[in-house]
Amino acid sequence: MDLPTKKAFSLFDEFKNFAFKGNVVDLAVGVIIGGAFGKIVSSMVDNLIMPLVSVVIPGDNSYKEWAFKIGEKSIPYGAFLGDIVSFVLLALALFIFIVKFLGWIMKTKVGAPPPPSKDQELLAEIRDLLKQRAL
C-alpha cells in the first residue's frame, strides 16, 4: 500500500476505535434517555403540577398566561415558573437516582476488601522486617 492509503486506513481505524468504544456508546445512550426523561418531567410539570397550582392560586387563566402588566407591556412569568418547577423536579430526580440510589448500590456491592494475595503478604512481611531493622 502506498502512504496515503495507509494513512486513510489508520485514520479510519482510529475513528472506529473512538466511536465504538463502550464509553462513547454509553454516553450517547445516556444523552438520549436523559432527553426523554426531561420531556417526561416537562410534561408532568405542564400537565399535572402547574394546573394544580393554578387551581390553588385564584385566577381564570392557566399558569402560562400569568403575566405582569406594566402599561401596555406584558411580562409573562407563568411559563418561567413552570420551567423553574420542571428544573427543580428534574434535578431532584437525578439527585435521588444518581447520588442516593446508585450510591446505595455501590455501597452494597463494594463490601469488604478482598484478602491480600501471596505476593502482597510477602511484601508486607519484607516491609515489616525492614522497619524492625531500621529501629
N, C-alpha and C positions, 0 to 999 in steps of 0.2 A: 504494500500500500504506500501511496505517496503521502507526504507530510500533511497536506490539507485534509485529506480523507481521514487520516489518523486523528487529527485534532477534532474533527467533527464527531467521530465516534466517541472520543474521550469526553467531549462536552455533553453528548447525549447520555453517556454512562453516568457522569456526574449529576446531570439533571434528574435522571431516573432514580439514582440513589437518594437525592434530596426529596423529590416529590413523593416518593412512595415509601419513605421512612414511616415507621409507626407513629412517631410524634406528630408529623405533619398531618397525617390522615386523622389521627385522634383530635387534633386541634380543629380541623375542618368540620368534623362531626360535632364537636362541642359548640362551634360557632353556629351551625345550623340548628342544633337543638336549642341553644340559647335564644336565637331569634324567634323560634316557635314558642318557647316559654314566655318570652317578652310579649308576644301577641296574646297569649292566654291571659297574662296578668293585666294587660291593657283592656282586654275585653271584660274581665272581671270588674275592673275599676269603672269602665264606661257603662256597663250594663247592670251591675249589681250595687256596688258600693256608693257611687256618686248619686244614682237615683234615690237610694235610701237617705243619703244626706240631704238631698233636695226635698224629701218628704218631711224631714225633721225641721229644716230651716224653711220658714214660710216663703212662698213666692210662687208665681204662676209659671215661670219659665223653668226650663231644665237648667242644670248647672252650667252647661256650655254657653248658655246665653247670659249668664251673670256678668254684669259689667258696671264699671263706674261711669257716670256721666259728668263730663266737665264741659259745660257749654254745649256745643253741638257735637263735640267729640266723645267717643265711647272707648273706654279702656277695658277690654274683656279680660276678666281674671278667672272665670269659671273653668275654662279649658286648662289654664295654667295650674289651677288647684287639682284638677283631675290628673295632670301629668305628674305633679308632686306626689299625690297619693299612689299613683302607679309606680313611681320610682321607689318610694319607701317600701311598698309591698314586695317589689322585685328584690330590693336589697335585703329585706328581711328573709325572704325565701332562700336567697343564695347564702346568707349567713347561716341559717338553720341547716341547710343541706351541706355546705362545704365545711364550716367550722365545727358544728355540733355533730352531725350525722357521720361525716367522713372521719372526723377526729375520733369519735367513739369507735368506729370500725377499725381504725389504725391502732388504737389502744388495745382492742381485744385481739387483734392479730399479732401484735408485737410480742406480748407476754414476756417470759424470762429469756435472757440471752442464752445462746447455745453454749454447751460446755467447751472449754478450750481444747484445741487439738493437741496431739502429742508434741508437735513442734512448738506450740505456744507454751506448753507446760515446761519443756526443756529450756526454752529461752527464759522463762520466769525463774527457773532454778539457777541458771547461769547468772542472771541479774542479781538474785539474792546472794549468791556466793561472792560476787564482785563487791556488793555493798558491805558484806561482812569483812572482806579483806581490806577495804578502804578504812574501816574503823580501826 
